[in-house]
Amino acid sequence: MENTWLIGQDDVARILHIVGRDALMRRMISTLEKGFTELGQGLWSDSPIRTGFTRTGDVPGVIETMPHREPRAGVTVKTISYSPRNIADHHLPTILGTIARVDDDTGRLVALTDGVLLTAVRTGAASAVATTRLAHAGSRTVGMIGTGAQAVTQLHGLSLVLDIDRVLVHDIDPAHERTFARRADFLGLDVRSARPGEILAAADVLCTATSVPVAAGPVLPDGDHAPHLHINSIGADEIGKTELPVTLLRRALVCPDHRGQALREGECQQLADDGIGPTLAEVCASPDETYRDRLTVFDSTGFAFEDHLALDVFMDLAEELGLGTKVSIEGRPEDLLDPYSISGPRA
């Protein structure tokens, strides 16, 4: 009888501490870059658009499910929640989730793990991949609008693909902005506070990672910027929630991670379909160096294909390090035609 492989918080922490932040992020970047390239070449099937429930009123946010299937290998399903009041009200991360791997042949639950670190690292790695394909080769100044938890892994990913001289940051929450340099000090970068307009004008690469409410954007003004500015926009993840001014989007080459999902809830919801450029997978499969000299936007809504690959990374590392616990979760009746014959201890 095969049991489910439970990779708990302690296992995830040991992976992080044994492997190290840089090695984990580099492995994730490499895995996603290869995966996006193969997706653009038609070697993978795409993921369906995520679905779920939007909460309004006193408890805003979303709870969603995100599935991806690799035929004959497995199905990855992430249950993810975005609750912008979690930190203040419950002392919990804004983004919580769990990720499961189901065997494609039998439907058996193969593995279950935490999705908090996995989601943050794969999102930072996806922006790093987009930046390697779209940003100007000499990019040295990075701007950050929003300095919450996601900003840490965003900057970490960028630091591994760019030679960064300085980082300019802004957050509407002074405490988040004030503590960001400490949270990112392992990168050894020069982090300074600046106003959004100043960041836009100075940045070579800019990241927006905010919890802006629905219909309250943009978080960045339109204005003067470097001709080659590249923006990773990761905060648009609900219908009506956007971070960038539409005038800027209309001038840019906008590359979504998942076209259908971005049209529904990303920055692309502000654009017509013919105003959207190639997906990141298409860019990885067919690079175009001219993109680096113009305004580009990576519309990162985060989709289940990334989670499928990220779970592979964490499962591989757990196996290499001998981590995780095998537990019996699923019911196994002794008589497969009698659900009441489930085996186990008697009272």
N, C-alpha and C positions, 0 to 999 in steps of 0.2 A: 504494500500500500504506500503510495507516494503522498507525502505531506506538503503543505504550503510553506514556502520559504519566506519567513518574516524577517525583514531587514528594518529593525527598529531605530529609534533615535540614537541609542548608544552605539549601534553599528555604524550609522551615518557619521556620527561624531568621530569614531575611530578611523573611518575611511579618510575624513578630512584631515585629521591630525597626523596620520601615518603617511599619507600620500602628499599632503601639503596643498595649499590653496593654488599655487601656480601650476603644479602638475595636474591637478584636477581640472582647472580651467583650460589649460592647454589641450588636455585630452578631450574635453567637451567641444572646444573649438574645432579641433581636427575631425572629430566624429561628425559634427554638424556640417562642416564644409564638404566632406565627402558625401554625406547624405543628401544635402541640397543639390550638389552637382549631379548625383545619380537620379534624383527626383526630376531635375530639369532634362535629363537624358531619357526619361520615361522608364527607368528601371525600377521605380517604386510606384505604388498607387498613392493618390493623394488622400488626405483625411477629410471626412465630412465636417461641415461647420458644427462647432460646439453648440450645445443646447442646454437650457436650464430655466432658472427662475430669477426674475429681477425683483428685488425687495425695495419698497419705497417707504416714505414716511419716516417714522422714528428709527427704523433699522434699515438704512440704505445698503445697497450692494447687490451682488449676484451670487448664486450657487449654481454651478454648471458641471456638466459631464463632457469629457473630451475623449473620443475613441479613435484608435488607429489600428488597422489590421494589416499584418504581414502574412499573406496566405501561406498555409501549411506550417507556419512557425508560431505565431501568437498574436493575440489582440491585447493592446495596452489601453486601459481605461483610467483616466484621471478624473477624480472628483475634486473640483477646485472651488474655493469661495473667496470672494473679494468683499471685505467688510471694512470700510474706511474708518469706522469708529472703534475698531478692535483695540488699538493701542491705548487710547484714552479711557475706554469703558471697561475693558476686560483684561488688559495687560497681555494681549495676544498679538501675534503678527497680523498685519493687514491681509495677507494672502496665506491661506491654509489649504492643505490638500493631501490626498493620499493617492497612490498610483498602484494599480494592479496589473499583473500579466496573466492572461488566461490562455490556456493551450488551445490552439486553433482546431485541432482534431477532436478533442474530447470535451472542451469547455471547462476543464479542470483548472482551479485557481493555482497558478504556479508560484507567484510571488506577490508580496504586498509590502510597500514601503512608504515612508514619509515623502511628501511632495514639496515641503517648504524650501529646503536647500536646493533640491533638484530643479525646481522651477526658477529660482533666482539665478542659478549658475547657467542653466540652458538659455535663459533670456539674455544674460550678459554675453554668452558665447555667440548667440545668433546675431546680436548687434556687432560683435567683433568680426564675424564673417562678412556681414554687409559692409562694414567699414573697409575691410581689405579689398573689396571689389569696387567700391564706389567713391571712397575718399581720395583726396589729392595726396600724392606720394609724400609731399613735404609737410603734411599736417602735424602741428606741434601744440596748438592751443585747443584745449577741450573745454566746452561749456556744459554745465549741468543745470537744468531747470527742474527742481525737485530733488531733494537730498534725503529721501527715505531709504528704506531697506534695499529696494531695487537699484538705487543709484550706486551702492557699493559694488555690486557685481557688474553693473554696466561699466563703471570706470575701471574695474579690474580687467575685464575683457579687453577694453580699449588699450590699456597699458601694455598688454602683451602683443599688440599688433601695430602700435604707434610709438614713436619716440617723442614722448610728451614733455614739453617745457613747463607748462603751467595749466592749472585748472581753475576756471571761474565758475562760481556756484551761486545759486539763488533758490530760496524756498520761502513760501509765505509764512511758514512756521519758523520763527527765529531760533527755536531750540534745535530743530532739525538742521538748519543751516550752520549753527554754531558748533554742533557736535560732529559734523560730517568729516572734518579734517582728522579728528581722532579716530573715527571708524575706518577711515581709509588710509591711516598713517602707515600701514604695512606696505603701501606702494611707494613711499618715499617721494611723493610729488608735492609741488608747490601749489597749495590750495588757497584761493582767495575769494572773498565775497564780492559780488558785483550786481548791478541792476540788470534786469532782462535785456533791455536795449543795448547796454554795454556788452553783454555776453554775445548777443547776436552779431554785433559789429566786429568783435574781436576773434570769434571762434573759427577754427578750421573744421572741427567736428563738434556737433552739439547733440546733447541727449535730453529729451523731455521725458520725465518719469514722475508724474504727479497723480494725486487723487482728486483732480478737479471734478466737481459735480457735473452731472448732466446739464448741458446747455450753458455752462458757466465759462467755457473757454472762449478765446484762446488764452494760454498761459504765457505766450510769447508774442510781442508786437511784431508787426511787419516793419521793415526798415532796411537800412544799409547793412550789407553783409559781404563777406568775401565771395567772389564769383564762383568759387569752387566749394562753397560750404556744403557739408554733408550733415544731415540730421537723422538721428535714430529716435523715432517717436514710439514710445512703448506704452503710454498711458491710456490711449483710446481703446477701451475694451467693453463698452456698452453702447447701445443705440443712443445717439444724442450726445455722447461724451467724446469730446475732441480737444486737442491741445494746440494745434497750429492754425494760424489765420489762413482762410481759404485763398486770399490773394497770393500768399507765398506758395501754397500748394499748386496753384495754377501755373506758376512760373517754373516749377520744379519737375524733375523726372521722379515720379513717385513709384517706388518699387514695394509692393506688399509682400508679406510672407505667404499669405493665403488669400487669393483674390476674392473669392466669394465671401469669406469671413470679414475681410477688410472693408468690402463694400457695405456690409451689414452693420459693422460696429467699429471700424477703424477710422483713420483719417480719411480713407477713400470714400466714406459715406458723404463727404462734402463735395465729391467730384462725380461727374458722369463716367460711365465705363470707358469711353474713348479718351478720357483724360488721365488714365492710369497707365503706367509703363509696365515693363516686364516684371514678373515675380522674381524674388531673390533666387529661386531655383533656376529660373531661365537665365539670370545674370551669371550665376556660377557655371552653368553649362556652356554659355556662349559669352564670355567676357568681352567688354567693349571699353577700351582705354579712354575713349572720348568722354565717357561718363564722369571721369575724375575731374574734368575741367569745368563742370557746370553744377548748378544747384541740384542736389539729390536728397530724397527723403526715403528712408526705410520705414514703412508702415508696419510695425511689429505688433500684431495682435496676439501672437503666441498660439500655435496650433499643435494638434496631437502628434503629428509626425515628429516634431522636436522632442516631445515627451517620450515617445517610443524609443528614439535613439538615446536620449538621456538615461532612460531606465536601463538600457543595455550597458551604458557606461558604469552605472552604479552596481548593477548585478555582476558585471565582470570584475570590478574591483573587490566586491564582497567575496566573490569566489576566490580570487587571487590571495586575499588576506585571511580566508577561512572564517568569515564573519556571517552572522545571521543565525536564526533558529528555525528548525523545521517543526511545524506545529500542525495538528490535525484540526482543520476548521470545517471542512465539508462533511455532510452526512454520508455515511457508507453503510446502507442496510445490508445485513447478512443475506437476506433474500431480496434480490434486486427488484422483485415485483411487489415487495411489501415494505412501504416506508416506515411502518411501525417496528420493523425488525432491526432498527439502527443499533449497532454494537457500541459497547462502552460500559463503564461501571454502573452497577445497580445501586439504588438508594439503600 
